[in-house]
């Protein structure tokens, strides 16, 4: 069932934004006030998507082709490139006695980790399915250093314990071991001897071999029957425009969205603003041929969430 959203003027409890998530990807153009999905897809944006070292350095038609890698890249640059190719999901979490960390293991399929670049800085984001925690990171050899993370400030109820645990584990130094195989795996040994094993899924940028456009959509907690198939539910979305300071300057019109947003799970209790990466599909790509869709949409992060009433 595909969800739809309709943000109304009813009172809401507004929860905290993560300003840095806006600042790195704004300067979008004036809103086009779209009234259809086609109009939304045509809105102008500034391309500030995360960049991998590979796309600029190798010029390879296939970013996964190791044989075309630029040999002038440092070990750290190669690892940063490989880390950013995937969206990582927790596979196992064990303490120094190899006992499972129950708070994380019970929700492991929703514990995620991603690496990217914004405005020349290496950034990392991680979540247990509630708040998004983000920080810049340093990589020296295989030593990952994360400090001063920032987070949205939503109450996560039963997820609070897992979220606090993950944030503590990610802070400071940890050792990485990346196995970039058919099934990419990332082993992370934290400073307190906890072992986190992450499994990787190729990001859209690596999959589509192109840089995406950063766009912002507001989505509503409510869902409506799709106009072309009333048995299904469709998202109601509208574009949101921010200035360079992260201040919302305009919004478009609500319209039905019948496609899919990779990595997004509908929340029927909150109205949300999403930061998305939009990828132009080549007509020769099988997905474009079979679905007729012009773009692929991938969730970057949820930057705003308000309680729906």
N, C-alpha and C positions, 0 to 999 in steps of 0.2 A: 504494500500500500504506500503510495507516495503522499507525503504530507504537504499541506499548504498553510500559509501563515497570513494573518491579517492583523496588522498593528493598529489599534484603535486609539482614541483620545482618552480612554478610561484611565483613572489614576494608577500609577505603577510605583513600585519601590525600586528606585534606580540603584544598581550596584556598581562597584568601582570599575573604572576603565584601567587599562594598562597603557599609560601615555606613550611609553617607548615603542609600543607596537604600532601606534599611529604614526609617530614622527618619522619612522624609517620608510614609510611607504605611502606618503601623502602627495600633495601637489597635484591632485586630480583636477581635471577640467570641469567647466560648468556642466550642471546636470542637463540631460536632454529630455527630461520629463517623459520617459517612455510609457506607453500604454499597452505594450505587448511584449512578449519575450524577445521578439526580433529587435525591438527598440532598445531593450536592456542590453542585449549583446552588442549593440552598436555604440554604447556610450563611450566617450573618450576617456582614456586614462593615461597616466604616466607609467611607463614600464619600470617598476622598482622591485621586481621579483628577486628572490634570492638567486645568487649566481654561483655556479660551481667553477672551480679552477679549470676543470676539463674543457668546458665549452669554449673558453677563451683561448686556452693554451694549446689544445690539440688540433682544433679544427676538424675533428673526426666526425664522419657521418654517423657513427655509432659510438656514443659516449661510453659504452660498456666494453669497447674493443681495446683491450689492454695493449695490443701490439702497436697501436698508434699513439700511445702515451708520449708526452714530451719528456725526454730523458733529462732535460735541464731542471725539471721540477725537483724540489727537495723532498725528503722522506715525509716531512710534515705536510707539505702541500699535497702530495699524493694521497695521504691518509685523509686529509680534510675533504679532498675531492670525492673519495670513496664513501666517506661517512655521509656526505650530503646527497648522495645518489639514492639513499633509501630513507623510508620512514620506518622507525624501529618500534617493535612491539615486544613487551616483556615475555620471555619464554620461561625462565626460572629465576628465582631469587633465594639464595641460601646464605646462612651465617657462617662464621668461621669454623663451625662444627658440622658443616654441610646440612644443617637442618633448615627446612623451608621457612621463609618469612611469610607467615600466614596472612597478615594484612595485605600484602602485595600479591601473593600467589592466588588468593581467592578471586581477585579481579584482574588477573594478569593480562587478559585479552584487551583491556581498556587502558592499560598503562603504556604510554607512548613516549618516544624520544625522537627528536629531529634536530639536524644540524643544517645551518644555512649561513649565508652572508648577506649583510645589509650595510650599505654605504661603507664597504671595505672592512667591516668588522665581522669576525666569526661569532655567530650566535648559536645558542642551543636553547631548545624549548622542551619541556616535559610536563606530563600531566597524568593524573589517575582517572580522568574523566570528569573533573569538575573545574577547578581553576587551572589556568595555564601559567606556568612558571618559566621565566626567560632570563637569560644572562649572556654576557659575552664570555668567551672561553679562550684559553691558551692551550696550545699543543706543543710540547717539547719532546721530540722522539715519540714515545708511546704514552707519555704522561699527560693526562687531561687535567686542566685546572679550571675550576668554576668558582666564582666568587660573586657576592652581592647580587643574588637573583631578585627579580621583581615578580609580582604576582597580582592577578586579579583577586578580589577580596570577597568572594561569595562564600556563604556558609555551605559546607558540603555534607553536613549530617554524618551519615555512616562512613563517608569517605575521608573525614578529617584525619583520622589516625593514619591511614595509608598515605595521604597526601603529605603529612608532616614527616613521615618516615622516608618517603622518596626524596623530599627536599633536603633532608639532613644527609642522606646518602650521596646525593649529587654534589654537595658542597665540598670544596677543597680539592685535593689531588686524588686521582684514581688512575689505574693502569688499564690500557686498552689492548685488546688482541682481536684484530679484524680478520675474519675468514671470508674473503670475497669470492664465493663459489656459486653454484647454481642456487643454493639456499644460503644467502649471506647471513652470517652470524657474528655478533659483536659480544665479546666477553669483557666485562668491566669489573675490575677488582678495586673496591673502594678503600679509603684510608682506614676504615675500621674492619677490614677483612671480610666484607660482604661481597659475594659474587653475584653480579647481575648478568644474565645472558639474554641478549636481545636478538630477535630474528628480523631481517630486513625485507621490506617490500619496496620495489623500485618507485621513485618519485615520478610525478608527471613530467618534470623537466627532463629527466633521463629517458623516460618512456617515449616522449614525443620529440626529443632531441631539439627543443626550442625553449627560449625564454618565455615565461608567461607574463601576463599583464596583471598587476595588482588592482583589484576592484573591491568595493565594499557594498554589501547588500544587507538591508534590514529584512528580517524574516519574522513572521508572526507565529505565535503559539497555536493559533487555531488552524484547522485544515478544512478545505472545501472540496466538494466533488469536482473532478476535472471536467472541463467543458466538452472534451471530446470523448470522455468515458466516465460517466457519473458513478461507476462502480469503484473508481480509484480516487484517491485523494491527492491533491496537488498543492505545492507550496505557493504562497502568496509572497512575493518579494518586491522590493523597490531599491534602486541604487541610492547610496548615500555619498555625499561629497564633503571632503574635509580640506581645509587650507593647510599651509605649511606648518602652522602651529598646532595642528591637531584639533582645530575647532570645526565643528560641523557647520557647513555653510548652506547646504541645500539638500533636498531629497527629491526623488522622482515620484512617479505614480505607482500605485500598487498594480501588479500584474501577475498572471498565473505563470508558474514555471513548471514545465512538464519533464525536464531533464533530471539528471542526477548530479549530486555534489559529492565527489569522492572524499571519504573520511568524515562526512557529516552525519550526525544522528539527530533526528528531530526531537526537540524538547517541547512537549505540549504544555509546560508550566511556565515557560519564560519566552518573552520576546527577545530577539537577539540581533546583534549586528555582527556580521561575519566579514573577515578579511579573506578574500579568495584569490587564487591564482587561476587565470583563464588562459587556456591554450588553444590556439588555432589548429584545427584538425586539417591535415593534408588530405585532399580528396583521394589520394592513393592509399591512405591508411585504411585498413580493414574496418576499423570502428566507424570512420566517417562514411564508408560505403554502405555498411550494413544498417546504421542507425539514421543516416541522413542528417546528423547533427553537425553544426559548424564549429562548435567549441566544446572543449572538455573543461570542467570546473573542479577545482581541488580546494578543500578547506585548508587555509593557512592557520587561522586561529579565530576564536570567538573573542572580540574586543569589548563587547558590551552585552549585558544581560539584565533585563528587568522583569520583575515578577508580573505575570499576566493575571488580571483580575476579571 
